[in-house]
Amino acid sequence: MEKYDVIILGSGPAGYTAAIYLSRGGFKPLILTGVQIGGQLTLTTNIENYSGFPEPIAGIDLMNKMKVQAERFGTKVVNDLALKIEKGSDQFKITGQKGGYSSKAVVVATGASAIWLDVPGVGKFKGKGVSACATCDGPFFKEKTVAVIGGSDTAFVEVEFLLRFAKRVYLIHRREEYRAEKILQDRVLKNEKVAPLFNTQVIEFLGQDKLGHLRLETKFKVQSDKYMSEVGKYPERYGGKLMEKNSEKIVWQLACDGAFMAIGHKPNTVFLKGFTDLDENGYIKTRDEVFTSVDGIFAAGDVIANKYKQALIAAGSGCKAAIEVQEYLKK
């Protein structure tokens, strides 16, 4: 079993940045990429807010550049997924799907994965109209009607990409207003192909061999009475069919060829349960941002609970972890 100074779990902005700093500093790091090589950023088409790139850059291109940079300084990259970590007297042993590895320190930068709605039909139509990646599956919906579920920046980025292909995009959000940046909202909502649906939840995915309809529940709210009355009275204007109506809500059916989840993420930390402290949502608990409850194990990026789900923040977190790892190894 080959030994390394540090093993970095994850190949997103946090992982690659940590590798760049450590390998450039003369240490010997190994990256285990995980299942999604390049992390969540590879699902993003054009990135406009990463410093140093005046023109938009595709997420996968940015991650490839980071990989090349890390390898140039001596980082070894292996396509494997960590399943278990054990602590020995002076080494950590990591068991992966393809082999075993050991190191003096570990940086956990495994990030987070998309959350799927827990409603009937999700499993049946996953890959058959239901997706969590517009970048991956959007081109299959040319001149089709699709829906994006969510109200964050991620949801609006998904809509923006789908507008290249779809003839109609419904933006379904369970609250009364979206949470995305104003610049994204202004840009997306002015497009006549976008139909916003507030106070609305998908309660079932319907179809035969592939997705054909969404069953929706829309609740009446004070701020949306006028809008809601319009939907309830004329659901056909929204491509829908009224199924049920009372003073609190309507249940209606919407013809839809594709539905894309953009409702959040869960940390990829199952393999750490019982090894290091996690919060109630599974994120790694840290001290001073990068130190975990286990001496020699450091955390970086979206695997730590924070509201700043941005590539730059993740990269900065990887930098912090690398600096602390260097100090730890020197001791």
C-alpha positions in Angstrom: 0.0 0.0 0.0 1.5 3.3 -1.2 1.8 6.0 1.5 1.1 9.7 1.0 1.6 12.8 3.0 -2.1 13.7 2.6 -5.1 12.2 0.9 -7.7 14.5 -0.5 -11.2 13.1 -0.9 -13.1 14.9 -3.6 -12.2 16.6 -6.9 -14.2 19.8 -6.8 -12.8 23.4 -6.3 -12.0 22.7 -2.6 -10.2 19.4 -3.3 -8.2 20.7 -6.3 -7.2 23.9 -4.6 -6.0 22.0 -1.5 -4.0 19.8 -3.8 -2.4 22.8 -5.6 -1.3 24.4 -2.4 0.0 21.1 -0.8 1.9 19.8 -3.9 3.4 23.2 -4.6 4.5 23.3 -1.0 6.5 20.2 -1.5 4.1 17.7 0.0 2.9 14.5 -1.7 -0.9 14.6 -2.1 -3.3 12.0 -3.6 -6.7 12.9 -4.8 -9.5 10.3 -4.8 -12.0 11.9 -7.2 -15.2 10.3 -5.9 -18.1 9.3 -8.3 -18.6 12.8 -9.7 -15.2 13.7 -11.1 -14.9 17.5 -10.9 -17.7 17.8 -8.4 -21.1 19.6 -8.8 -19.4 22.4 -10.8 -19.2 20.1 -13.8 -23.0 20.3 -14.0 -22.8 24.1 -14.5 -22.6 25.4 -18.1 -21.4 29.0 -18.0 -19.7 30.4 -14.9 -19.6 34.2 -14.9 -18.6 35.0 -11.4 -15.3 33.1 -10.8 -12.5 35.7 -10.4 -10.0 35.8 -13.2 -12.3 34.8 -16.0 -13.7 37.9 -17.8 -15.6 35.7 -20.2 -17.9 32.9 -19.1 -16.3 29.5 -18.6 -17.9 26.1 -18.6 -17.8 24.4 -15.2 -16.2 21.3 -16.6 -13.5 23.4 -18.3 -12.7 25.2 -15.1 -12.3 21.9 -13.2 -10.1 20.5 -15.9 -7.8 23.5 -15.6 -7.6 23.0 -11.8 -6.8 19.3 -12.3 -4.0 20.1 -14.8 -2.6 22.7 -12.4 -2.6 20.3 -9.5 -0.9 17.5 -11.5 1.7 19.9 -12.7 2.9 20.4 -9.2 2.9 16.6 -8.5 -0.5 15.7 -7.3 -1.6 12.2 -8.1 -5.3 11.8 -9.1 -7.1 8.4 -8.9 -10.6 7.8 -9.9 -11.9 6.0 -6.8 -14.5 6.5 -4.1 -13.7 6.4 -0.4 -15.9 3.9 1.6 -14.2 3.9 5.0 -11.6 5.7 7.1 -9.6 4.1 9.9 -7.0 5.7 12.2 -3.8 3.9 13.1 -0.9 4.9 15.3 0.5 7.4 12.8 -1.4 6.8 9.6 -5.0 7.0 8.3 -6.1 4.1 6.2 -8.7 4.7 3.6 -10.6 1.9 1.9 -11.9 2.7 -1.6 -13.9 0.8 -4.1 -10.8 0.0 -6.0 -8.1 -0.3 -3.4 -6.6 0.8 -0.1 -4.6 4.0 0.6 -2.8 5.5 3.7 -1.6 8.9 4.6 -0.5 11.1 7.6 -3.4 13.5 7.0 -6.8 13.6 5.2 -8.7 16.5 3.6 -12.4 15.7 3.2 -13.8 17.7 0.3 -16.5 15.3 -0.8 -19.1 18.1 -1.3 -22.8 17.5 -1.5 -25.2 15.8 -3.9 -28.6 16.9 -5.3 -31.7 16.2 -3.2 -34.6 14.4 -4.9 -38.2 14.9 -4.1 -39.8 12.1 -2.0 -43.1 11.8 -3.9 -44.7 9.1 -6.0 -43.2 8.6 -9.4 -39.7 9.9 -8.8 -38.1 6.5 -9.0 -40.2 5.3 -11.9 -39.3 8.3 -14.1 -35.8 9.0 -13.0 -33.9 9.1 -16.2 -37.2 9.0 -18.1 -38.1 12.6 -17.8 -37.1 13.3 -14.2 -33.6 14.6 -13.7 -31.3 16.6 -11.3 -29.0 17.9 -14.1 -30.2 20.2 -16.8 -26.7 20.4 -18.3 -26.7 16.6 -18.7 -30.2 16.1 -19.9 -31.5 19.4 -21.2 -30.6 18.8 -24.9 -33.0 15.9 -24.9 -35.9 18.3 -24.5 -35.8 20.4 -27.7 -39.1 22.1 -28.3 -40.6 20.3 -25.2 -42.3 21.5 -22.1 -40.2 21.2 -18.9 -40.3 22.3 -15.3 -37.6 23.3 -12.8 -38.4 22.7 -9.2 -36.8 25.2 -6.8 -36.3 28.9 -6.2 -32.5 29.3 -5.6 -29.7 30.4 -7.8 -29.3 26.8 -8.9 -32.9 26.7 -10.1 -32.5 29.8 -12.1 -29.2 28.6 -13.7 -31.0 25.4 -14.7 -33.9 27.4 -16.2 -31.4 29.6 -18.1 -29.8 26.5 -19.6 -33.0 24.8 -20.5 -34.3 27.9 -22.4 -31.8 27.0 -25.1 -33.9 24.0 -25.9 -37.3 23.9 -24.4 -40.3 25.8 -25.8 -41.8 26.3 -22.3 -40.2 26.2 -18.8 -42.3 26.2 -15.6 -40.5 27.4 -12.5 -42.2 25.8 -9.6 -41.5 27.1 -6.1 -43.2 26.2 -2.8 -42.8 29.7 -1.4 -44.2 33.1 -2.4 -41.0 34.5 -3.8 -37.8 33.2 -5.2 -34.5 33.3 -3.3 -32.2 33.6 -6.3 -30.0 36.7 -6.9 -31.9 39.6 -8.4 -29.7 39.7 -11.5 -30.6 36.1 -12.2 -34.3 36.7 -11.6 -34.4 39.7 -13.8 -32.7 37.9 -16.6 -34.8 34.7 -16.5 -38.2 35.9 -15.6 -38.3 38.5 -18.5 -38.2 35.6 -20.9 -41.7 34.9 -22.3 -41.0 31.2 -22.3 -40.8 31.1 -18.5 -43.9 30.6 -16.5 -43.5 31.1 -12.7 -45.6 29.1 -10.3 -45.5 30.2 -6.7 -46.8 28.4 -3.5 -46.8 25.2 -5.6 -45.5 21.7 -4.9 -45.2 18.6 -7.0 -47.1 15.9 -5.3 -46.8 13.2 -8.0 -45.0 12.4 -11.3 -47.3 10.8 -13.8 -46.9 9.0 -17.2 -46.6 5.7 -19.0 -43.2 4.8 -20.2 -41.9 8.3 -19.6 -43.0 11.4 -17.7 -46.1 13.0 -19.1 -47.7 15.1 -16.3 -47.0 16.7 -13.0 -49.7 16.7 -10.3 -49.4 19.9 -8.4 -50.8 21.4 -5.2 -51.0 25.1 -5.1 -51.9 26.9 -1.8 -53.6 30.2 -1.5 -51.6 32.9 0.2 -52.4 36.5 1.0 -49.6 38.0 -1.3 -50.7 35.8 -4.2 -54.5 35.9 -4.1 -54.8 37.6 -7.5 -52.3 35.3 -9.1 -53.8 32.2 -7.4 -57.3 33.1 -8.4 -56.1 33.3 -12.0 -54.5 29.8 -11.8 -57.5 28.3 -10.0 -60.0 29.8 -12.4 -58.1 29.3 -15.7 -55.6 26.4 -15.2 -55.7 25.6 -18.9 -53.9 28.9 -19.5 -51.0 27.3 -17.7 -51.2 24.1 -19.6 -53.1 22.6 -16.7 -56.2 20.7 -15.8 -58.1 21.4 -12.5 -58.6 18.3 -10.3 -59.6 19.7 -7.0 -60.3 23.1 -5.5 -61.3 24.5 -2.0 -60.7 27.7 -0.1 -57.1 26.8 0.8 -55.7 25.2 -2.3 -56.1 23.7 -5.7 -54.8 20.4 -7.1 -54.2 20.4 -10.8 -52.4 18.4 -13.4 -49.8 19.9 -15.8 -48.6 18.4 -19.0 -44.9 18.2 -18.8 -42.2 16.3 -20.7 -39.3 16.8 -18.3 -38.8 17.9 -14.6 -35.5 19.0 -13.1 -34.8 19.0 -9.3 -33.1 22.1 -7.9 -34.2 21.9 -4.3 -30.9 21.6 -2.5 -28.1 19.2 -1.6 -27.1 16.7 1.0 -23.4 16.3 2.1 -21.5 13.2 0.9 -20.5 12.1 4.4 -22.1 8.7 4.9 -18.7 7.0 5.1 -17.8 9.4 8.0 -20.7 8.5 10.3 -19.3 7.4 13.7 -15.8 8.5 12.7 -16.0 12.3 13.0 -18.6 14.6 14.4 -21.4 15.5 12.0 -24.4 17.8 12.5 -28.0 16.8 12.3 -28.0 17.3 8.5 -24.8 15.2 8.0 -22.4 18.1 7.5 -19.0 17.9 9.1 -18.7 19.9 12.3 -15.6 22.1 12.3 -13.6 24.3 14.6 -12.0 27.4 13.0 -13.6 26.4 9.7 -11.4 23.4 8.8 -10.5 21.4 11.9 -12.7 18.3 12.5 -13.2 16.4 15.8 -10.4 14.0 14.7 -6.8 15.3 14.8 -5.3 15.0 11.3 -8.7 15.1 9.5 -9.5 18.4 7.9 -12.7 19.5 6.0 -13.1 21.9 3.1 -15.9 23.1 0.8 -19.6 22.2 0.7 -19.2 19.3 3.0 -19.2 21.9 5.8 -22.5 23.5 6.6 -22.6 27.1 5.3 -24.9 29.3 3.3 -22.3 30.3 0.8 -22.6 27.6 -1.8 -20.2 29.2 -4.3 -17.2 27.8 -6.1 -14.9 30.6 -4.9 -15.8 29.9 -1.3 -15.1 26.2 -1.7 -11.8 27.0 -3.3 -10.9 29.4 -0.5 -11.9 26.7 2.0 -9.6 24.2 0.3 -6.7 26.8 0.5 -7.3 27.2 4.3 -7.4 23.4 4.8 -4.1 23.0 2.9 -2.3 25.6 4.9 -3.4 24.0 8.2 -2.4 20.5 6.9 1.0 21.8 6.1 1.4 23.1 9.7 0.1 19.8 11.0 2.6 17.7 8.9 5.5 19.9 9.9 4.8 19.1 13.5 
